[in-house]
Amino acid sequence: MNLNIKGVRYNPSDETQEFLNKKLQKLDFAGDYLHDLDIVITRQTVGQGFHLDAKLHFVWGTVKMVSSDCYELYEGIELLIDKVEAQARKEKGKVMESH
C-alpha cells in the first residue's frame, strides 16, 4: 500500500507521521487489495480544528473517500483511521459477495 500524507495550512511533523503509521497497522489485513491511501490534513481557518480526508484506492479500481473533523489532531486521526478500516472491510465484503 502506498501512503501519501499532505498538509494544507499545516505541515505534518515526523511525530504526526509516526502516529499515523502506527495507527495504519490496523489496516494490515487490507494490504493485498488497498493500493493507495491518500491522507490530507487541513487546518481550519475558522475555529482551531482540523479536517482530515482519506482517499482509498482499491486494486479493482474503486475509489472511496472518508472524512473527519476534530479540534484535536490525534483524536481526528484515530477517528479517520477507524472510518478507513470500516470502509475497507465493507468494500472487501462487497467484492467477496460478488465472487
Chimera marker file (.cmm) of the C-alpha trace (Angstrom):
<marker_set name="trace">
<marker id="1" x="0.000" y="0.000" z="0.000" r="1" g="1" b="0" radius="0.5"/>
<marker id="2" x="1.323" y="3.411" z="-0.969" r="1" g="1" b="0" radius="0.5"/>
<marker id="3" x="0.711" y="6.104" z="1.643" r="1" g="1" b="0" radius="0.5"/>
<marker id="4" x="0.670" y="9.826" z="0.811" r="1" g="1" b="0" radius="0.5"/>
<marker id="5" x="0.288" y="12.425" z="3.566" r="1" g="1" b="0" radius="0.5"/>
<marker id="6" x="-0.289" y="16.055" z="2.640" r="1" g="1" b="0" radius="0.5"/>
<marker id="7" x="-0.997" y="19.119" z="4.763" r="1" g="1" b="0" radius="0.5"/>
<marker id="8" x="-2.998" y="22.216" z="3.855" r="1" g="1" b="0" radius="0.5"/>
<marker id="9" x="-2.125" y="25.194" z="6.084" r="1" g="1" b="0" radius="0.5"/>
<marker id="10" x="-0.389" y="22.551" z="8.196" r="1" g="1" b="0" radius="0.5"/>
<marker id="11" x="2.986" y="20.841" z="7.932" r="1" g="1" b="0" radius="0.5"/>
<marker id="12" x="2.763" y="17.230" z="9.214" r="1" g="1" b="0" radius="0.5"/>
<marker id="13" x="5.608" y="16.669" z="11.697" r="1" g="1" b="0" radius="0.5"/>
<marker id="14" x="7.629" y="13.467" z="11.949" r="1" g="1" b="0" radius="0.5"/>
<marker id="15" x="5.768" y="12.740" z="15.189" r="1" g="1" b="0" radius="0.5"/>
<marker id="16" x="2.415" y="13.038" z="13.378" r="1" g="1" b="0" radius="0.5"/>
<marker id="17" x="3.604" y="10.753" z="10.589" r="1" g="1" b="0" radius="0.5"/>
<marker id="18" x="4.857" y="8.165" z="13.097" r="1" g="1" b="0" radius="0.5"/>
<marker id="19" x="1.489" y="8.289" z="14.888" r="1" g="1" b="0" radius="0.5"/>
<marker id="20" x="-0.303" y="7.788" z="11.565" r="1" g="1" b="0" radius="0.5"/>
<marker id="21" x="1.939" y="4.865" z="10.612" r="1" g="1" b="0" radius="0.5"/>
<marker id="22" x="1.307" y="3.234" z="13.998" r="1" g="1" b="0" radius="0.5"/>
<marker id="23" x="-2.465" y="3.615" z="13.574" r="1" g="1" b="0" radius="0.5"/>
<marker id="24" x="-2.317" y="2.330" z="9.991" r="1" g="1" b="0" radius="0.5"/>
<marker id="25" x="-1.088" y="-1.034" z="11.261" r="1" g="1" b="0" radius="0.5"/>
<marker id="26" x="-4.793" y="-1.713" z="11.805" r="1" g="1" b="0" radius="0.5"/>
<marker id="27" x="-5.032" y="-1.895" z="8.002" r="1" g="1" b="0" radius="0.5"/>
<marker id="28" x="-2.543" y="-4.741" z="7.572" r="1" g="1" b="0" radius="0.5"/>
<marker id="29" x="-5.462" y="-7.008" z="6.631" r="1" g="1" b="0" radius="0.5"/>
<marker id="30" x="-6.175" y="-4.762" z="3.626" r="1" g="1" b="0" radius="0.5"/>
<marker id="31" x="-2.621" y="-4.705" z="2.260" r="1" g="1" b="0" radius="0.5"/>
<marker id="32" x="-3.466" y="-7.096" z="-0.592" r="1" g="1" b="0" radius="0.5"/>
<marker id="33" x="-6.302" y="-5.041" z="-2.036" r="1" g="1" b="0" radius="0.5"/>
<marker id="34" x="-5.762" y="-1.462" z="-0.854" r="1" g="1" b="0" radius="0.5"/>
<marker id="35" x="-3.410" y="0.023" z="-3.446" r="1" g="1" b="0" radius="0.5"/>
<marker id="36" x="-3.086" y="3.682" z="-2.379" r="1" g="1" b="0" radius="0.5"/>
<marker id="37" x="-4.142" y="5.700" z="0.641" r="1" g="1" b="0" radius="0.5"/>
<marker id="38" x="-4.008" y="9.494" z="0.331" r="1" g="1" b="0" radius="0.5"/>
<marker id="39" x="-4.483" y="11.491" z="3.538" r="1" g="1" b="0" radius="0.5"/>
<marker id="40" x="-4.947" y="15.265" z="3.529" r="1" g="1" b="0" radius="0.5"/>
<marker id="41" x="-4.797" y="17.156" z="6.838" r="1" g="1" b="0" radius="0.5"/>
<marker id="42" x="-6.285" y="20.662" z="6.644" r="1" g="1" b="0" radius="0.5"/>
<marker id="43" x="-6.005" y="23.175" z="9.462" r="1" g="1" b="0" radius="0.5"/>
<marker id="44" x="-9.275" y="25.117" z="9.604" r="1" g="1" b="0" radius="0.5"/>
<marker id="45" x="-9.009" y="28.907" z="9.473" r="1" g="1" b="0" radius="0.5"/>
<marker id="46" x="-12.307" y="29.361" z="11.342" r="1" g="1" b="0" radius="0.5"/>
<marker id="47" x="-12.023" y="27.884" z="14.817" r="1" g="1" b="0" radius="0.5"/>
<marker id="48" x="-8.886" y="25.935" z="15.580" r="1" g="1" b="0" radius="0.5"/>
<marker id="49" x="-9.800" y="22.456" z="14.386" r="1" g="1" b="0" radius="0.5"/>
<marker id="50" x="-8.629" y="20.076" z="11.699" r="1" g="1" b="0" radius="0.5"/>
<marker id="51" x="-10.386" y="18.498" z="8.733" r="1" g="1" b="0" radius="0.5"/>
<marker id="52" x="-8.973" y="15.154" z="7.592" r="1" g="1" b="0" radius="0.5"/>
<marker id="53" x="-9.736" y="13.434" z="4.294" r="1" g="1" b="0" radius="0.5"/>
<marker id="54" x="-8.654" y="9.977" z="3.215" r="1" g="1" b="0" radius="0.5"/>
<marker id="55" x="-8.983" y="8.627" z="-0.304" r="1" g="1" b="0" radius="0.5"/>
<marker id="56" x="-8.787" y="4.835" z="-0.608" r="1" g="1" b="0" radius="0.5"/>
<marker id="57" x="-7.779" y="3.333" z="-3.957" r="1" g="1" b="0" radius="0.5"/>
<marker id="58" x="-8.635" y="-0.355" z="-4.270" r="1" g="1" b="0" radius="0.5"/>
<marker id="59" x="-6.863" y="-2.671" z="-6.733" r="1" g="1" b="0" radius="0.5"/>
<marker id="60" x="-10.143" y="-3.377" z="-8.563" r="1" g="1" b="0" radius="0.5"/>
<marker id="61" x="-10.476" y="0.322" z="-9.433" r="1" g="1" b="0" radius="0.5"/>
<marker id="62" x="-12.912" y="1.567" z="-6.793" r="1" g="1" b="0" radius="0.5"/>
<marker id="63" x="-12.052" y="4.838" z="-5.031" r="1" g="1" b="0" radius="0.5"/>
<marker id="64" x="-13.724" y="5.730" z="-1.710" r="1" g="1" b="0" radius="0.5"/>
<marker id="65" x="-13.462" y="8.893" z="0.395" r="1" g="1" b="0" radius="0.5"/>
<marker id="66" x="-13.865" y="9.270" z="4.153" r="1" g="1" b="0" radius="0.5"/>
<marker id="67" x="-13.523" y="12.409" z="6.292" r="1" g="1" b="0" radius="0.5"/>
<marker id="68" x="-13.424" y="13.521" z="9.878" r="1" g="1" b="0" radius="0.5"/>
<marker id="69" x="-13.458" y="16.883" z="11.649" r="1" g="1" b="0" radius="0.5"/>
<marker id="70" x="-11.937" y="17.348" z="15.076" r="1" g="1" b="0" radius="0.5"/>
<marker id="71" x="-10.355" y="20.013" z="17.274" r="1" g="1" b="0" radius="0.5"/>
<marker id="72" x="-7.541" y="17.688" z="18.377" r="1" g="1" b="0" radius="0.5"/>
<marker id="73" x="-5.359" y="16.384" z="15.541" r="1" g="1" b="0" radius="0.5"/>
<marker id="74" x="-4.530" y="12.978" z="17.054" r="1" g="1" b="0" radius="0.5"/>
<marker id="75" x="-8.148" y="12.338" z="18.023" r="1" g="1" b="0" radius="0.5"/>
<marker id="76" x="-9.116" y="13.220" z="14.444" r="1" g="1" b="0" radius="0.5"/>
<marker id="77" x="-6.510" y="10.800" z="13.073" r="1" g="1" b="0" radius="0.5"/>
<marker id="78" x="-7.909" y="7.999" z="15.237" r="1" g="1" b="0" radius="0.5"/>
<marker id="79" x="-11.454" y="8.750" z="14.025" r="1" g="1" b="0" radius="0.5"/>
<marker id="80" x="-10.289" y="8.835" z="10.409" r="1" g="1" b="0" radius="0.5"/>
<marker id="81" x="-8.382" y="5.547" z="10.624" r="1" g="1" b="0" radius="0.5"/>
<marker id="82" x="-11.427" y="3.857" z="12.222" r="1" g="1" b="0" radius="0.5"/>
<marker id="83" x="-13.545" y="5.070" z="9.285" r="1" g="1" b="0" radius="0.5"/>
<marker id="84" x="-10.904" y="3.923" z="6.772" r="1" g="1" b="0" radius="0.5"/>
<marker id="85" x="-10.804" y="0.481" z="8.404" r="1" g="1" b="0" radius="0.5"/>
<marker id="86" x="-14.605" y="0.185" z="8.332" r="1" g="1" b="0" radius="0.5"/>
<marker id="87" x="-14.735" y="1.277" z="4.675" r="1" g="1" b="0" radius="0.5"/>
<marker id="88" x="-12.009" y="-1.203" z="3.686" r="1" g="1" b="0" radius="0.5"/>
<marker id="89" x="-13.833" y="-4.080" z="5.426" r="1" g="1" b="0" radius="0.5"/>
<marker id="90" x="-17.140" y="-3.071" z="3.818" r="1" g="1" b="0" radius="0.5"/>
<marker id="91" x="-15.622" y="-2.873" z="0.327" r="1" g="1" b="0" radius="0.5"/>
<marker id="92" x="-13.870" y="-6.239" z="0.771" r="1" g="1" b="0" radius="0.5"/>
<marker id="93" x="-17.206" y="-7.736" z="1.817" r="1" g="1" b="0" radius="0.5"/>
<marker id="94" x="-18.902" y="-6.434" z="-1.323" r="1" g="1" b="0" radius="0.5"/>
<marker id="95" x="-16.226" y="-7.888" z="-3.578" r="1" g="1" b="0" radius="0.5"/>
<marker id="96" x="-16.279" y="-11.250" z="-1.770" r="1" g="1" b="0" radius="0.5"/>
<marker id="97" x="-20.076" y="-11.452" z="-2.176" r="1" g="1" b="0" radius="0.5"/>
<marker id="98" x="-19.900" y="-10.867" z="-5.924" r="1" g="1" b="0" radius="0.5"/>
<marker id="99" x="-17.349" y="-13.661" z="-6.446" r="1" g="1" b="0" radius="0.5"/>
<link id1="1" id2="2" r="1" g="1" b="0" radius="0.2"/>
<link id1="2" id2="3" r="1" g="1" b="0" radius="0.2"/>
<link id1="3" id2="4" r="1" g="1" b="0" radius="0.2"/>
<link id1="4" id2="5" r="1" g="1" b="0" radius="0.2"/>
<link id1="5" id2="6" r="1" g="1" b="0" radius="0.2"/>
<link id1="6" id2="7" r="1" g="1" b="0" radius="0.2"/>
<link id1="7" id2="8" r="1" g="1" b="0" radius="0.2"/>
<link id1="8" id2="9" r="1" g="1" b="0" radius="0.2"/>
<link id1="9" id2="10" r="1" g="1" b="0" radius="0.2"/>
<link id1="10" id2="11" r="1" g="1" b="0" radius="0.2"/>
<link id1="11" id2="12" r="1" g="1" b="0" radius="0.2"/>
<link id1="12" id2="13" r="1" g="1" b="0" radius="0.2"/>
<link id1="13" id2="14" r="1" g="1" b="0" radius="0.2"/>
<link id1="14" id2="15" r="1" g="1" b="0" radius="0.2"/>
<link id1="15" id2="16" r="1" g="1" b="0" radius="0.2"/>
<link id1="16" id2="17" r="1" g="1" b="0" radius="0.2"/>
<link id1="17" id2="18" r="1" g="1" b="0" radius="0.2"/>
<link id1="18" id2="19" r="1" g="1" b="0" radius="0.2"/>
<link id1="19" id2="20" r="1" g="1" b="0" radius="0.2"/>
<link id1="20" id2="21" r="1" g="1" b="0" radius="0.2"/>
<link id1="21" id2="22" r="1" g="1" b="0" radius="0.2"/>
<link id1="22" id2="23" r="1" g="1" b="0" radius="0.2"/>
<link id1="23" id2="24" r="1" g="1" b="0" radius="0.2"/>
<link id1="24" id2="25" r="1" g="1" b="0" radius="0.2"/>
<link id1="25" id2="26" r="1" g="1" b="0" radius="0.2"/>
<link id1="26" id2="27" r="1" g="1" b="0" radius="0.2"/>
<link id1="27" id2="28" r="1" g="1" b="0" radius="0.2"/>
<link id1="28" id2="29" r="1" g="1" b="0" radius="0.2"/>
<link id1="29" id2="30" r="1" g="1" b="0" radius="0.2"/>
<link id1="30" id2="31" r="1" g="1" b="0" radius="0.2"/>
<link id1="31" id2="32" r="1" g="1" b="0" radius="0.2"/>
<link id1="32" id2="33" r="1" g="1" b="0" radius="0.2"/>
<link id1="33" id2="34" r="1" g="1" b="0" radius="0.2"/>
<link id1="34" id2="35" r="1" g="1" b="0" radius="0.2"/>
<link id1="35" id2="36" r="1" g="1" b="0" radius="0.2"/>
<link id1="36" id2="37" r="1" g="1" b="0" radius="0.2"/>
<link id1="37" id2="38" r="1" g="1" b="0" radius="0.2"/>
<link id1="38" id2="39" r="1" g="1" b="0" radius="0.2"/>
<link id1="39" id2="40" r="1" g="1" b="0" radius="0.2"/>
<link id1="40" id2="41" r="1" g="1" b="0" radius="0.2"/>
<link id1="41" id2="42" r="1" g="1" b="0" radius="0.2"/>
<link id1="42" id2="43" r="1" g="1" b="0" radius="0.2"/>
<link id1="43" id2="44" r="1" g="1" b="0" radius="0.2"/>
<link id1="44" id2="45" r="1" g="1" b="0" radius="0.2"/>
<link id1="45" id2="46" r="1" g="1" b="0" radius="0.2"/>
<link id1="46" id2="47" r="1" g="1" b="0" radius="0.2"/>
<link id1="47" id2="48" r="1" g="1" b="0" radius="0.2"/>
<link id1="48" id2="49" r="1" g="1" b="0" radius="0.2"/>
<link id1="49" id2="50" r="1" g="1" b="0" radius="0.2"/>
<link id1="50" id2="51" r="1" g="1" b="0" radius="0.2"/>
<link id1="51" id2="52" r="1" g="1" b="0" radius="0.2"/>
<link id1="52" id2="53" r="1" g="1" b="0" radius="0.2"/>
<link id1="53" id2="54" r="1" g="1" b="0" radius="0.2"/>
<link id1="54" id2="55" r="1" g="1" b="0" radius="0.2"/>
<link id1="55" id2="56" r="1" g="1" b="0" radius="0.2"/>
<link id1="56" id2="57" r="1" g="1" b="0" radius="0.2"/>
<link id1="57" id2="58" r="1" g="1" b="0" radius="0.2"/>
<link id1="58" id2="59" r="1" g="1" b="0" radius="0.2"/>
<link id1="59" id2="60" r="1" g="1" b="0" radius="0.2"/>
<link id1="60" id2="61" r="1" g="1" b="0" radius="0.2"/>
<link id1="61" id2="62" r="1" g="1" b="0" radius="0.2"/>
<link id1="62" id2="63" r="1" g="1" b="0" radius="0.2"/>
<link id1="63" id2="64" r="1" g="1" b="0" radius="0.2"/>
<link id1="64" id2="65" r="1" g="1" b="0" radius="0.2"/>
<link id1="65" id2="66" r="1" g="1" b="0" radius="0.2"/>
<link id1="66" id2="67" r="1" g="1" b="0" radius="0.2"/>
<link id1="67" id2="68" r="1" g="1" b="0" radius="0.2"/>
<link id1="68" id2="69" r="1" g="1" b="0" radius="0.2"/>
<link id1="69" id2="70" r="1" g="1" b="0" radius="0.2"/>
<link id1="70" id2="71" r="1" g="1" b="0" radius="0.2"/>
<link id1="71" id2="72" r="1" g="1" b="0" radius="0.2"/>
<link id1="72" id2="73" r="1" g="1" b="0" radius="0.2"/>
<link id1="73" id2="74" r="1" g="1" b="0" radius="0.2"/>
<link id1="74" id2="75" r="1" g="1" b="0" radius="0.2"/>
<link id1="75" id2="76" r="1" g="1" b="0" radius="0.2"/>
<link id1="76" id2="77" r="1" g="1" b="0" radius="0.2"/>
<link id1="77" id2="78" r="1" g="1" b="0" radius="0.2"/>
<link id1="78" id2="79" r="1" g="1" b="0" radius="0.2"/>
<link id1="79" id2="80" r="1" g="1" b="0" radius="0.2"/>
<link id1="80" id2="81" r="1" g="1" b="0" radius="0.2"/>
<link id1="81" id2="82" r="1" g="1" b="0" radius="0.2"/>
<link id1="82" id2="83" r="1" g="1" b="0" radius="0.2"/>
<link id1="83" id2="84" r="1" g="1" b="0" radius="0.2"/>
<link id1="84" id2="85" r="1" g="1" b="0" radius="0.2"/>
<link id1="85" id2="86" r="1" g="1" b="0" radius="0.2"/>
<link id1="86" id2="87" r="1" g="1" b="0" radius="0.2"/>
<link id1="87" id2="88" r="1" g="1" b="0" radius="0.2"/>
<link id1="88" id2="89" r="1" g="1" b="0" radius="0.2"/>
<link id1="89" id2="90" r="1" g="1" b="0" radius="0.2"/>
<link id1="90" id2="91" r="1" g="1" b="0" radius="0.2"/>
<link id1="91" id2="92" r="1" g="1" b="0" radius="0.2"/>
<link id1="92" id2="93" r="1" g="1" b="0" radius="0.2"/>
<link id1="93" id2="94" r="1" g="1" b="0" radius="0.2"/>
<link id1="94" id2="95" r="1" g="1" b="0" radius="0.2"/>
<link id1="95" id2="96" r="1" g="1" b="0" radius="0.2"/>
<link id1="96" id2="97" r="1" g="1" b="0" radius="0.2"/>
<link id1="97" id2="98" r="1" g="1" b="0" radius="0.2"/>
<link id1="98" id2="99" r="1" g="1" b="0" radius="0.2"/>
</marker_set>
